[in-house]
Protein backbone atom coordinates (compact mmCIF):
# COMPACT_ATOMS: atom_id res chain seq x y z
CA UNK A 1 0.00 0.00 0.00
CA UNK A 2 1.15 3.52 -0.84
CA UNK A 3 2.07 5.81 2.02
CA UNK A 4 2.55 9.53 1.45
CA UNK A 5 5.40 11.36 3.17
CA UNK A 6 4.47 14.16 5.63
CA UNK A 7 4.73 16.98 3.05
CA UNK A 8 2.59 15.06 0.55
CA UNK A 9 0.04 14.20 3.22
CA UNK A 10 -0.36 17.86 4.18
CA UNK A 11 -0.71 18.86 0.52
CA UNK A 12 -3.52 16.37 -0.20
CA UNK A 13 -5.47 17.54 2.84
CA UNK A 14 -5.27 21.27 2.03
CA UNK A 15 -8.26 22.73 0.17
CA UNK A 16 -7.21 22.41 -3.49
CA UNK A 17 -8.79 20.98 -6.61
CA UNK A 18 -7.15 18.44 -8.88
CA UNK A 19 -7.64 17.02 -12.33
CA UNK A 20 -8.83 13.46 -12.85
CA UNK A 21 -7.64 11.75 -16.01
CA UNK A 22 -9.44 8.64 -17.23
CA UNK A 23 -9.71 6.99 -20.62
CA UNK A 24 -12.82 7.02 -22.78
CA UNK A 25 -13.87 3.76 -24.47
CA UNK A 26 -12.09 4.92 -27.64
CA UNK A 27 -8.83 5.36 -25.69
CA UNK A 28 -8.74 9.16 -25.71
CA UNK A 29 -8.12 10.97 -22.41
CA UNK A 30 -10.95 12.54 -20.43
CA UNK A 31 -9.56 15.16 -18.03
CA UNK A 32 -11.82 17.02 -15.62
CA UNK A 33 -11.37 19.15 -12.49
CA UNK A 34 -12.43 17.36 -9.31
CA UNK A 35 -12.38 17.63 -5.56
CA UNK A 36 -11.05 14.50 -3.87
CA UNK A 37 -10.18 13.18 -0.46
CA UNK A 38 -7.27 11.01 0.60
CA UNK A 39 -7.73 8.00 2.88
CA UNK A 40 -4.22 7.40 4.24
CA UNK A 41 -5.23 4.19 6.05
CA UNK A 42 -6.47 2.58 2.83
CA UNK A 43 -4.16 4.28 0.30
CA UNK A 44 -7.27 5.38 -1.59
CA UNK A 45 -8.41 8.67 -3.12
CA UNK A 46 -12.18 9.17 -3.36
CA UNK A 47 -14.17 11.41 -5.67
CA UNK A 48 -17.93 11.85 -5.36
CA UNK A 49 -19.92 12.21 -8.57
CA UNK A 50 -23.22 11.38 -10.24
CA UNK A 51 -23.56 7.78 -11.40
CA UNK A 52 -24.18 8.95 -15.00
CA UNK A 53 -21.12 11.23 -15.26
CA UNK A 54 -18.50 10.49 -17.90
CA UNK A 55 -15.88 9.97 -15.23
CA UNK A 56 -18.04 7.27 -13.61
CA UNK A 57 -18.70 5.63 -16.97
CA UNK A 58 -14.95 5.62 -17.68
CA UNK A 59 -14.35 3.76 -14.39
CA UNK A 60 -16.22 0.65 -15.53
CA UNK A 61 -14.01 -2.39 -16.25
CA UNK A 62 -13.17 -3.08 -19.88
CA UNK A 63 -14.87 -5.98 -21.69
CA UNK A 64 -11.71 -8.04 -21.13
CA UNK A 65 -12.15 -7.50 -17.37
CA UNK A 66 -9.11 -5.27 -17.03
CA UNK A 67 -9.26 -2.68 -14.28
CA UNK A 68 -9.37 0.86 -15.66
CA UNK A 69 -6.69 3.27 -14.49
CA UNK A 70 -6.81 6.92 -13.54
CA UNK A 71 -4.52 9.72 -12.43
CA UNK A 72 -5.30 12.57 -10.04
CA UNK A 73 -3.01 15.59 -10.32
CA UNK A 74 -3.08 18.44 -7.80
CA UNK A 75 -0.98 21.54 -8.52
CA UNK A 76 -0.26 24.74 -6.61
CA UNK A 77 2.59 26.83 -7.94
CA UNK A 78 5.71 24.65 -7.89
CA UNK A 79 4.09 22.03 -5.67
CA UNK A 80 2.38 19.14 -7.43
CA UNK A 81 1.47 15.55 -6.80
CA UNK A 82 0.04 12.87 -9.07
CA UNK A 83 -1.73 9.85 -7.59
CA UNK A 84 -2.13 7.03 -10.08
CA UNK A 85 -3.91 3.69 -9.78
CA UNK A 86 -6.93 1.59 -10.58
CA UNK A 87 -10.34 3.24 -10.49
CA UNK A 88 -13.67 1.69 -9.57
CA UNK A 89 -17.22 2.89 -8.96
CA UNK A 90 -18.73 2.22 -5.55
CA UNK A 91 -22.45 2.46 -4.84
CA UNK A 92 -22.02 1.11 -1.31
CA UNK A 93 -24.06 3.39 0.97
CA UNK A 94 -21.49 3.32 3.77
CA UNK A 95 -18.64 4.22 1.41
CA UNK A 96 -20.69 7.02 -0.17
CA UNK A 97 -21.58 8.40 3.27
CA UNK A 98 -17.94 8.19 4.39
CA UNK A 99 -16.78 9.98 1.23
CA UNK A 100 -19.34 12.74 1.76
CA UNK A 101 -18.14 13.15 5.36
CA UNK A 102 -14.50 13.38 4.28
CA UNK A 103 -15.46 15.81 1.52
CA UNK A 104 -17.21 18.06 4.08
CA UNK A 105 -14.03 18.18 6.17
CA UNK A 106 -11.81 19.13 3.23
CA UNK A 107 -14.16 21.29 1.16
CA UNK A 108 -17.79 21.91 2.21
CA UNK A 109 -20.98 20.07 3.10
CA UNK A 110 -22.68 18.46 0.09
CA UNK A 111 -26.40 18.51 -0.53
CA UNK A 112 -28.15 15.11 -0.49
CA UNK A 113 -28.05 13.40 -3.89
CA UNK A 114 -29.55 9.95 -4.46
CA UNK A 115 -27.53 9.64 -7.71
CA UNK A 116 -24.19 10.08 -5.90
CA UNK A 117 -21.54 7.38 -6.24
CA UNK A 118 -17.90 7.22 -5.24
CA UNK A 119 -14.97 6.80 -7.57
CA UNK A 120 -12.30 4.95 -5.63
CA UNK A 121 -8.73 5.30 -6.92
CA UNK A 122 -6.52 2.64 -5.31
CA UNK A 123 -3.16 4.35 -5.62
CA UNK A 124 -0.13 2.30 -6.63
CA UNK A 125 2.12 5.09 -7.93
CA UNK A 126 2.92 8.57 -6.63
CA UNK A 127 4.86 11.24 -8.49
CA UNK A 128 5.54 14.61 -6.89
CA UNK A 129 7.60 17.77 -7.19
CA UNK A 130 11.19 17.27 -6.08
CA UNK A 131 10.94 18.69 -2.58
CA UNK A 132 7.81 16.61 -1.91
CA UNK A 133 9.24 13.35 -3.31
CA UNK A 134 9.59 10.37 -1.00
N, C-alpha and C positions, 0 to 999 in steps of 0.2 A: 504494500500500500504506500502511496505517495504521502510524504510529510513535507510541509512547507517550512522553510526556515523562519525565524522570528520576523525579519523584515518583510518577507512575502506574506506571512500571516496577517500582519498589520495592514498591508496594502489591500488584501482581499476582504478586509472587514470595514475599510473606510467607505464612505458613500460615493462610489463612482459607478459609471456604466461601463459596459464592455461590448464587444461585438461577438456574436455567435456565428461561426461558419459551419454550415452543413452542406451536404451534396444533394442536389435535386436528382430525381430518377434518371435524367439524361447525363448526369455526371458533372454538370456545371455548378459552380459554387453559389450558395445562397448565404449572404452575409447580412445580418440585421443587428441593430443595437438592442441590448437586453440588460436587465438588472438580474443579478444572480447572487446566490449565497453559497458560502463555503462551509462544508461540514468536515472539520478536521478529523474527527473520530472515524469517519467512514471514507475519507479521501474522495468525497463526492461534491460536485457543484450542482446546484439545483436552480432551475429557471421555471417560473410559473407562466403558463400561457393557456390559450383556448385550445381545446382538442382539435379544432379544425384549422389551426394556423399552419402555414407552410413549414415552419420549423418543427412542429409536431409531426406533420406528415413525412418530413425528411428523416425522422428518428425511427421509422418503422424498419424492421429488418428486411434485407434484400430477399428476393425470391430464393436465392441459394442458401438463405439462413444466416448469412454473414452479418455480424453486428455493425451497424453504421457508426461512423466516427464523427467527432465534432471538435472544434477548437474554440475556446473562449479567450479573448484577448482584451485586457484592460490596460489603458495607457493614461498616464498623466505626466506631461512634460517628458523628461528623460527616464522616468520610471515606467516599466511595462512588465507584464507577466502574461504568458500564454499557458493555459491549462488545456491539455489535449487528452482525449480518451474516447471510449465507447459512449454512445448516447442511447437512451431508452425512454419510452413514455411510461409514466406511472399514473394510474387512475386510482390507486389505493387511497382511501379516504384519510387514513392516518398520515401517510406521507404527504398528501396535499395539505392537510392541516398544519403539519410540521413545517413545510416549506413556506406557507403563508405567515406563520409565526416568525420564522427566521427573517423573512422579507420585511416584516413590520419592524424588526429590530434594526435592520440595516438601512431601510429606505423609508417606508411609511405603511400605514395600515391599508390593506386592500379591501375593496367592497366585496361582498359575497358574490360568487359566480359559479353556478352549477356546471358550467362548461369548462371549468379550470382543471388542468392536468399539470403534472410536473415532468419536466425533462430532466433526467438524471444523467449527468456526465461523470462516469467513473474514470477518474484521471489516472493515466499511466505515464504521462510525460509532462514535464514542466520546463519551460524556457523563460528566462527573465533577463532584465538588464543586468549588466555586469556586477554592479554593487549589490544587487539583490540575489545573485546566483548562489546556489547551495555550495 
